[in-house]
Amino acid sequence: MHQYVLVLGSNIEPKKHLKQAIFHLQKYVRIDKVTEVISTPPYLNHDQAWFLNQGLLIETNLLPSDLLRLCKKIEQEVGRKKRARYQAREIDIDIVYFSGGKVQLPDLILPHPANFARFWVRHFLAELIPDMKDADTLIPYRNMDVQDMKSIQDFARKKTAGEKITILTCYDYTMAKLISQTSLDAVLVGDSLGMVMKGEEDTLAVSIEEMIYHTKAVRRAIRDKVVIADMPFLSYQVSKEKAIENAGRILQQSGASAVKLEGGEEFADVISALVQSSIPVMGHIGLKPQSIRQMGGYFLVGKEKEVADRLVKDALALQEAGCFALVAEMIPASLCKKISHELAIPVIGIGSGPFADGQVLVLQDMLGLNPEFSPKFLRRFANLGQEVKNAVEHYCHAVRQQEYPSEQESY
């Protein structure tokens, strides 16, 4: 017998259609467990009712392809009508887990590619098969059951719940599309794109136009996560009026959820003016890359008591000014712990130890695409740099040996 997890969804007479789907399914498979019903908003097309979703743990001798055909048959029996993608539906039956491992068919991939991205599916998997591991990541499903983040209000909720917040930088559509299929909480389109994407020595040459361009590309792929855009050098330092104008432009033209700016108490009035103008702001203290020429280099900030006390004062001032969260970059772990404890808003660390309320890394760094950059705080979760070089050499070899394109790859 095989075990499967099915996820049912409906937003047209949902209670009726969920009940009917379960009634038809139990004629053909054994239903071992049924989850609670979770309500979720529609994706992309918001001019429709919310969905009701339910998870089932079933057992059957059917192979994945046979079960898929059965699910499609039951959808028809329940009354599903053909509509465009992301439209309302009477019933949707997704296969999201198979005890036999990975499946790669033209019309079925298991584990389901969207498992990590959909919080209700994560919750169902954690409830139904908590001790099983995802076949791709080998992460236990019980560890996948974390709250979803859709807006900046969810930052405070995450901190209150004691859940760590995960953020990565991203600068382009292709990477953003991949990130959109994960459980990552939020994305930062950082002015670090100056170094990562443009090859500059620092972030100072990045313009507002470039920040808007890259943020728009990310937002096209990531529709339902918080996307934060950095305010580049001199876009907010000149005056409060200029800061409001530039931040508003970034939000209007890029689709960003919020902006981030560097600085402490000296920028509290600017942040307050932005927040009063309905512009959400994330703060940034500690090492401030836009001040690198004044600071003289990239190093740990806050070892001295006087500097540490000032950073605590800065953090409290940013909270008072209305920041919904702040980044603490390259400060001692003990200081980050103190700041996090004293603030009601989340502190997102980078190079600041494990006691922050969340972490942020540059995507290319944690993927191993920038092997020359190896600070103490960086952990590489992949070695894609070598994978890219290997793939290029294999391509060159195949072309030179006239192995590519083959007959099967020709028209």
Buried (B, 14 or more C-beta within 10 A) or exposed (E): EBBBBBBBBBBBBBEBBBBBBBEBBEEBBEBEEBBEBBEBEBEEEEEBBEBBBBBBBBBBEBEBEEBBEBBEEBBEEBBBEEEEEEBBBBBBBBBBBBBEEEBEEEEBBBBBEBBBBBBBBBBBBBBBBEEBEBBEEEEBBBEBBBEBBEEBEBBBEBBEEEBBBBBBBBBBBEBBBEBBBBBBBBBBBBBBBBBBBEEBEBBBBBBBEBBBBBBBBBBEBBEEBBBBBBBBBEBBBEEBEBBBBBBBBBBEBBBBBBBBBBBBBEBBEBBBBBBEBEBBBBBBBBBBBBEBEEEEEBEBBBEEEEEBEBBBEBBBBBBEBBBBBBBBBBBBBEBBBBBBEEBEBBBBBBBBBEBBBBBBBBBBBBBBBBEEEEEEBBEBEEEBBEEEEEEEEEEEEEEEEEEEEEEEEEE
